[in-house]
């Protein structure tokens, strides 16, 4: 099968070199690449492009099964590829809920059939996300989907005994409990961050303490039972402090931040436009600064999108009636470039760490998040950092339109994405897998 | 002025101009024939997603006295529980030929969405949205205060207004703090800490938990907010009696006010809870007058929005 000779690309933004991708792996680097390339290989002039290991998202809502009107595994993973991702973790809050081996295997197979990115299903912690009884976590772990990340995302595993049991039980198969930290009683009817803006515009507040109290409890539980805890979409300055403290104590906790919590603030709610309604809510400029600082110093381990597609009618309404969530797969890398790379706190190697290596390690995804080296799987993305785009949801690959970055100019553009050596995105164009076109090569 | 969504839309001059127009409207209301031809041929829709007989009737009277046609559309409960979206309801009313929409909605920001989401292009008047704003209530309160404290002219510079009660859930409090501050008055909010929003410290007013202390501070008017009894069951305060003792305007507190000081209440009152019968029925009470002034103020708002060229207003 012909491969790709990628010429003059900068792996992790370092010195330019050539890469030869063939048979799903990186077969040669540097001078060897050109000399081993044959005339059948496609040559990509990658001068000016940065090569990153294929990105890995720990937090994606693909909506299938159940809400195929907003996203399918196919459209969602195509959006992932367009955003530079080669693996995504599909959240469990589908209908039916991904709380059995059957559902997680279905989602995993849909991902494999679509061919845009590897889908790693996340298993629900509790049956039906109801927070009452543990789902069959072991069955999901040993299924074909090999689930390692468990989460009731969208709902908090609030019962401290249940959370303790989940952290303990998942140790048997090296699982991780990914917690949506939201104290439910403190957030009844909550609509936005509780603070100066909510006071003024009269929307019920979602206080920072409702997130921080759960994180504080959970890190202590993780310490007590020795389980692996991952904190999802951390959004407040206080949460960063708690994670920093927990890590200093040696607690096995990791944390993620979303692109929107790295860039947007609660001031946007003044428009009452529900495109800015998200859970946890957009916080203050001080929180954004603290989350960025936490990402810069390694307190926050990864950036995850929390890509949450919604139907038009669920956003084209009054704020309180609207759904929580925003899309993010196709803007994630751009936001990280803007707020971390261009602000000087990240190199491209750091970007690879928080968007590929570490999320792969947390999710125990063995063939992603690997170094760019000879013999490694050819899961790669090539980015043009000099490009600038004005975000237009109508031309995105996701089936939904609820991007909070619509109309905003963001830096960088994903030009190529390779999944096991196959170009899923070729010079910004999505390319259907040969198995789906009938054109088997 | 295209819409009236919030008292923060009004600067001092715009607010004073509206109050002056309301004063002119009030003069016409003492005539035998109260009806003016100003809005003849125009249709105003009262779109009420919450029960509010008083406010709806007040807007209806205001519109009719300006010769507008009025359509009342009551959709009890939220648009969501009704099954029809706010957008579809609004577009239906536009298609029927509404020239202005007066909207009351339980969700904060719903009037803002109607005005700015691109669904309709008619002027929108906020008749109360969730915990956000109720600008015509604040205007009628300011109108009432101005009549008593400033001879019905100019602003309220230097006057001290104490607002007491459930500030957290109150659109009346938010609208009044903004408008009174814009008009130069000094505002003090009094409430138990549980009924003050986090973030209130950024508002243009003073805040205290001590009603008796606030009442000794050269008070020109006390505005009592309605306290809903279900707040007690939600744990915002322990009992009605404790609330009444600490934050109710009773006879003793009434007696400590200076002679000219007024007592306002937006209604409906919970007699015995936030206000005693003695205070409600005292000569200082402007409760009934506020209702009458409401019609004049709403006439002024509708006139300014719909006969804008005549009123000579810009986009506020």
Interface residues (C-beta under 8 A of the other chain):
Chain A: X194 X195 X196 X197 X198 X199 X200 X201 X202 X203 X204 X205 X207 X271 X272 X273 X313 X316 X317 X318 X319 X320 X321
Chain B: X78 X79 X80 X85 X86 X87 X105 X106 X107 X108 X109 X110 X112 X113 X116 X117 X129 X130 X131 X132 X133 X171 X174 X197 X198 X199 X200 X202 X203
